[in-house]
Amino acid sequence: MQKVVRRRSEWRGFTLIELLVVIAIIAVLIALLLPAVQSAREAARRAQCTNNMKQIALAAHNYESSNGSFPMGDSYGRDYVSFGLQRQNFGHFVACGPYYDQGSVFNALNTSIMLYEAPNSTICGVGISILWCPSDGDIVGLRYPGMPGDGWDCSPIPSTFSSYAANMGALIYQYNDPCLGQMTGIFAHNGNVIVGGNANFPPVKIAYITDGTSNTLMYGEHAHSEISNLSNLQDNLDYFGLNWWSSGDYGDTTFCSIFPPNFFTSDDQGLAIPKIVPRQSNWSVTATSRHPAGCNFAFCDGSVRFIKSSINSWNPRLITLGGAGCSWNYNVGGQMQGVYQNLSTRNGGEVVSADQY
């Protein structure tokens, strides 16, 4: 019987060139796949941001249905020691709390005194997840612990922050300006208690939105993490100094359309423009976002739409201060309002079609 001899196969490893080729192919595949993964993640974050804005817009409408007007942007409150009136009080997000499942927070508020004093200090430090855009850096869970001297009574005031802000209109005026009532947005400082009583912005009712609810902005993005990128701008504002969720003050949870979305992208750009807003700084009252190329905005009909940073706008570099009649006077240089400014007014009579933005 013939014996079959089997030869043992010879095993050979990869050559260096083959190994390098495999590594190069893997690197190319990762390079192709990574942007797709990042894009998918950003799409998910943007969808969550859109949902947040729909919820807060719905809450504002429910507030309007129950109370006859939208909430105040800011207002006067009373000091708990002297019972004198103080300029700043709780903002619209606090007022709307019961309408987005934060009734317990609102119920803990002592409305007889202003917010930024010791008896109400815990309200400011409550974290509200619906106010956090997932793309907005480290805002999720971010909390300022509070330092002595924060409050109007010098008490520590802890605070959490918001990625969203409410529309004040195109040109804005300070709480005690005689032209306060000329503001054309949905939220501003309400009050008529200064000497002479000639500064007044009444709470806005849905009937006041004569431009149409589908053509009027209610909320926009106001990314808190942008402060770290632009922290050397005017007024030397620090990372914890703006976007307090509990405040309706300018630059906290209210914005205007003087500057188009994401207008300030660097320190140099911001410093090149003289300050033309009455409170805070130019960039702090500007809509900003960490989403690529634009911002989400909630309209007064409850819809949320993405508006590109390149939307038609007037040139803010041509706007100066001057004129008479108001404490803070604007000279727009003969410019017509752009589409962005038209969307921010509730009663300007402009006609804006959806294909313009």
Secondary structure, 3 states (H helix, E strand, C coil): CCCCCCCCCCCCCCCHHHHHHHHHHHHHHHHHHHHHHHHHHHHHHHHHHHHHHHHHHHHHHHHHHHHCCCCCCECCEECCCCCCEECCCECHHHHCHHHCCCHHHHHCCCCCCCCCCHHHHHHHCCCCHHHCCCCCCCCCCCCECCCCCCCCCCCCCCECECCEEEECCCCCCCCCCCCHHHCCCCCCECCCCCCCCCCCCCCCCHHHCCCCHHHCEEEEEECCCHHHHCCCCHHHCCCCCCCECCECCECCCEEECCCCCCCCCCHHHHHCCCCCCCCCCCHHHECECCCCCEEEEEECCCCEEEEECCCCCCCHHHCEECCCCCCCCEECCCCCCCHHHHHHCCCCCCCCCHHHC
